[in-house]
Amino acid sequence: NENSAVDLIGFEDASDIVIDNPFTAMEYLTGSWIDETNTYYFVVTKQGDSYWFSYNIPINSSGNVFYNEGILSIGTTEDTASEQFKFIIQNPDKVLVRCFADNSEYFLYRQVQ
């Protein structure tokens, strides 16, 4: 894996440090993630200084995306955005996503491009 942040995973507390920081979290999450049944996905694409998100895991809001301490929120402003997903790194190529919309959880796996 070419992501320097991902190289830290495996060291004590490194996963929390990577996912809690918005910059290293986006570096880690950039790419395509799919569950083991090929049903649910979460994709992060970087274009210039912006990140674009595509997903079909449950949400209950629409609008702008905000990220803070492992939690992705969606809404008009950061102050009014509602929490949608919590990311918990399992290993460099596996992440647990907790969806606040319906309290579901999904293990998603990094797809090799």
C-alpha positions in Angstrom: 0.0 0.0 0.0 1.4 3.4 -0.9 -0.4 5.4 1.8 2.0 6.5 4.5 -0.9 6.7 7.1 -1.9 3.1 6.3 1.7 2.0 7.0 1.3 3.0 10.7 -1.7 0.6 11.2 -0.7 -2.3 13.4 1.3 -0.2 15.9 -0.4 0.3 19.2 -3.1 3.1 19.0 -2.0 3.9 15.4 -5.4 2.9 14.0 -7.2 5.5 16.3 -4.7 8.2 15.4 -5.1 7.5 11.7 -8.9 7.5 11.7 -9.4 10.4 14.1 -7.4 12.8 12.1 -9.3 14.1 9.0 -6.3 14.2 6.8 -4.9 10.8 7.5 -8.4 9.3 7.6 -9.2 10.5 4.1 -5.8 9.2 3.0 -6.7 5.8 4.5 -10.3 5.8 3.2 -9.5 7.0 -0.4 -10.5 4.2 -2.8 -13.3 1.7 -3.1 -14.6 -0.4 -0.2 -17.1 -3.2 -0.6 -18.7 -5.7 1.9 -18.1 -9.4 1.5 -21.5 -9.9 -0.3 -20.8 -7.2 -2.9 -23.9 -5.4 -1.7 -22.8 -2.3 0.2 -20.0 0.1 -0.8 -18.3 3.2 0.2 -16.0 5.1 -2.2 -13.8 8.1 -1.6 -12.2 9.9 -4.6 -9.8 12.7 -4.3 -9.9 15.4 -7.0 -7.4 18.2 -6.3 -7.9 19.3 -2.7 -11.5 18.0 -2.6 -12.9 14.6 -1.6 -16.0 13.0 -3.2 -18.0 10.3 -1.6 -20.3 7.7 -3.1 -22.0 5.0 -1.0 -25.1 3.0 -0.5 -24.9 2.2 3.2 -27.8 3.7 5.2 -28.0 7.4 5.9 -30.7 9.7 7.1 -29.5 13.1 5.9 -28.3 14.9 2.8 -26.0 17.9 2.2 -22.4 18.6 2.7 -20.0 16.0 4.2 -18.0 16.8 7.4 -15.5 14.5 9.1 -14.3 14.6 12.7 -12.7 12.0 15.0 -13.7 9.0 13.0 -17.3 10.2 12.4 -18.7 11.3 9.0 -21.6 13.8 9.4 -23.8 15.2 6.7 -25.8 18.4 6.7 -25.9 22.1 5.7 -23.2 23.2 8.1 -20.8 21.4 10.4 -22.7 22.7 13.5 -26.1 21.3 12.2 -24.8 18.2 10.4 -26.0 14.8 11.8 -23.7 11.9 12.4 -24.0 9.2 9.8 -21.0 6.8 10.0 -18.3 5.9 12.5 -15.2 4.2 11.0 -13.2 1.7 13.0 -10.1 0.4 11.3 -9.7 -3.4 11.6 -6.5 -3.6 9.5 -5.1 -1.8 6.5 -7.7 -3.3 4.1 -10.7 -3.8 6.4 -12.8 -1.2 8.1 -15.9 -1.5 10.3 -18.6 1.1 9.4 -21.3 1.8 12.0 -24.4 3.5 10.5 -26.3 5.7 12.9 -29.3 5.8 10.6 -30.4 2.3 11.5 -27.7 1.1 13.9 -26.4 -1.3 11.3 -22.7 -2.3 11.0 -20.8 -3.3 7.9 -17.3 -4.7 7.4 -16.0 -3.2 4.2 -12.9 -4.4 2.3 -10.5 -2.3 0.3 -10.7 -3.1 -3.4 -7.5 -3.2 -5.4 -7.6 -0.8 -8.3 
